[in-house]
């Protein structure tokens, strides 16, 4: 089925006829490699694998990170944020020097209400020796979630989509267990090589005044010599886990300037890694939360030294 619109505000009539129990997607063989690389970071997939798609547009960003609503109806609150700045410094008569450094500012702003991410995965399913990428429309989906899934499929796969109803048109059953590919262990290398890999995993849309701050935080944690570093994959990109089994902790840092640094019990990390970001951060599954303010470095030193 080919859609003329890039997105919908209500469920299109062409899809409402299928109810809310079908698969919406594409054959992998119909997609060019450069298209797949935009939303998946790898080309070779297997039956039963699943992943959160890369953040390539409005709907995939909301799907991975949720969104914020500015609450102008509430009193302003104080927020502390670090920035990287470049300024001209007076050094004496007729002498000025350009200086770059981190500064921390506290300012007032309207509170932000966070709308949780939907975390809808892409499923890779084999049928009749063909691999498909699918998004599953479920009977329990609200109309709002149904529309989100349709818009996500259009953004990720393109305007021409296959529709399949399991057990009615060849799909006898879906895999009982999907293997989620959300995290990738960073291969061992020099500190410079590993930090370069981390930098490449950060969002290219970070502001020039914010990126050095994020990179500095990542480097500060890395300086304590984690045994293992795990990078977020697909929609989890920008999230980095530093595992310190000898200390019994795992440290989660991200490229979201609004987030804090989260500390988990290392023994629970594997189970936590199977959850969505929303579940990890919203259900108080962490043992400690270190706010990104002036005391952040001191708190991290106490934790890891």
N, C-alpha and C positions, 0 to 999 in steps of 0.2 A: 504494500500500500504506500503510495507516495503522497506526502503532505505538502501543501503549498505554503502554509504558515510555519514560521520558525518556533512559535510558542503559542500556547492557548491560555485563556483566562477561565474557560469552562470546558467541561468534558465534550470533545467533538462528537457529533452524531455518528460519525463513521466508526467510532470505537465503542460507543455506549451499547451497540447491538451485541457485543461480546460479553456483556456483564462485567464482572470483576474477578475473573479467574482465567488469565491467559498470559502468554509470554510475548514480550515486545522487543524485537531486536534485529540482528543482521547475521548473515553468514560471514565468518571471518574471511573466506575466500573472495568476498566482494569488496573488501576494504584494502586500500593501498597501505603499505608499511608506514608511510609518513603520517597517514591518518591514525592508525593504531597507536603510534608512538606519542601522539598528542595526549591521549587519555589513559594509556596503560603502562608506559615506560618499558615494556618488553613485548616481543612479538610472538613468542612461542608459548602457547597455553595448552592445558590439558583438561579433559573432561572432569568436572567436579571442582575446578578451581574457581575462586571468586575474589573480587577486589573492589575497593572504593575508587572510582575513577578520578583521574587528575582534575585539578581545578582549572578548567579551561574557559569558563564563562560564568554567567550569573547563577544558573541553576546548579552546576556542579560545585561552585563555591559554597552556596547555601547548603548543598547536600553534605559537604565535608565539614564546614565550619559553623553552620547556622548563620544567624544574622543578628544585628543589634538594632534596637529601636531607641531613638533619643527621646527621653521622657521629659519634655519641656513643661509638663504639668506638675513636676516635682521640684523641690528646692535643689539648688546646685550643690555639688559635693566637691571636696578637694581631691585632686589626683596628682600623684608624683610620677614624673616620666624623665628618663635620661635621653639626651640627644648628643649627636656629634656635630660640632659647629666649627666653622672657620671664621676668624675675625682678624682685624688689623689692630696690632698692639703698639702703643706709643712707647718708644725706647729712649727718648731723649730728644734734644733739639734736632728737628728736621730728619728724624729717624723713626721709621715704623717697620714692624715685622709682622708677617702673616703667621698666625698661630692657630693650630687645630687641636681640639681637645674635647673631652666629654664634659657636659654640664648636666646638672639635674635641676629640674624646675617643678615647683608645686603650683598648681593653678586650679581654678574652679571651672566646672563644667556641669551640664545637666547629666543626671544619671543615665546609664545605658541598661536597657532590659534585653537580656539575651534570649533569643528564640533558638531552641535546641536544633542541632543538625539532624536531618532525617537519616543520614548514613545508609542510603540505599545502595546496595552493592550491584556490580555487574556480575552475572553468572556465566560461566563458560560450560556449555552443555553439548555433548556429542549426540547426533542423531543420524542414523543411516550413513555413518562414516563421514559426516560433515560436522565441523565445529561451529557453534553459534555463540555470539555474545547476546545475552538476554537481560532484560529487567522484568521482574515478575510482578504482575498486577494481582493482588490478593483480594479474596472476598471480604475481608475485614477492613480494607482500605477505606478511609473517609474520601469524600469527593476531592478535598484539598490535596490529600496525599496522592490520589489517582492522577490528578492534573500535574502534580510535581513530577511523578514518575514519567509521564508522557513527555513533559518538557525536558527532563533530564535525558531521556532516550533520544530526542530530536537533537539536543545540543551535542551529545557525545557521538551518536552513530550517524547522524545525517537525516535527511528528509524522507528517505525511502526505507521503510521498515517492514520486517516480516512479523506476522501475527500467528501464533500457534496456541491451540487449546490442548493442554496435556490430556492424554488418553483418548483423544478424539481424532487427531489428525497425524498419528504416527508416534507421538511422544507417549509411550506407554506409562512412564513414570519419571519424575525428576529424581536426580541422585538423592539418596537419603541423607548423605552428609556432604557438605561443601567445605572445601579447604580454603580458608581465607588467606590471601597473600597481602598482609598489611604491613609487615616489617621485614627488613633485610639486614642481616648481620654484615657489618662493614669488615672486609678482609683486613687482616693485619698488615701494617705498613709503618713507615716512619710517621712521626707526629705531623710533619708537614703534609705528607700525602693524605693522611686521614682527615686533617682539618680542611684540606682542599676539597675532599669528597663531601664533607659536611657543608661547606660553603656552597657547593654546587646544588645541594639539596634544598637550600633555602629559596623562598619565593623571589623571583626576579622583579616583583612589583614592590619590594620593600623600598621605602623612601631613603634617599642618600643620608638623611640625618638619623635614620633608625638602624639601617643595616650594620654599621660598625658596632653599635651597641649590642645587637644580637650576637654578632660574631665574637665580640669580646667576652660575653657571658659564656658562650660555648667553649671558648679557649680556656677560660678560668677553670671550668669543671674538668676539661681534658687534662689540665696541668697536674691533676691529682692521680693520673695514671689508671684509668678504668681498665678492667680486664677485658671488657667487650663493649663495643659501641654498636647500637642498632639504629638504623635509619628508617623513618616512616616511608611507606611505599604508596604510590598513587595519591589518593586524597589525604593520606597521612603524611605526605611530604612536608618538611619543615619541622617535624617532631623528631627529636633525637633522644635516645635512652642510653645512659651511661651506667653500665653494670659494675658494681663493686661487691662481688660475693664475699670477699674477706671482711668487709664492713657490714655485710648483711643487708645492703640497700641497693636500689636502682633509682637513678635520678633522671627525671623527665624534664627536658627543656624544649622550647619551641620558638619559632620565629614570629609568633603572635605577640606584639608588644604589650597587649593587655593581659596576657597570661602570667601566672606565677611559675616558679620552679616547684615541681612536685616530687616528693620522695616516697618510694614504696619499699615494702619488704621484698628483698631480692627473691626469697623463696616463693613469692606469689606472682612474680613477674610474668612467667609463662601463661598462667591463667588469665592475668589482666590483659595480656597482649591479644587475647582472643576476643576481647570486648571492644565495643566502639569507643571512640574518644569521648563521646557524650556520656556513656556509662562510666568510664574511668573517672572523669572529672566531676560528674554531677552527683555521684553516689557516695562521696567521702570514703573512697577506697584507698586513699593515700594516708600515710602516717604523719606526713609533715608538708606544709605549704609555705614556701618562702617568697614573700612579696618582692616584686622588682622595685625596690626603693633604695635610699642611700645606704641602708644597712645590709643590703643583699650580699655583698662580698664578704662581710664579717660573718654573716650567718652560714654561708657556704663553707668558709674556712673552718668554722667550728664543727660543721658536719663532716667534712672530708679530711681534715688535717690529721 
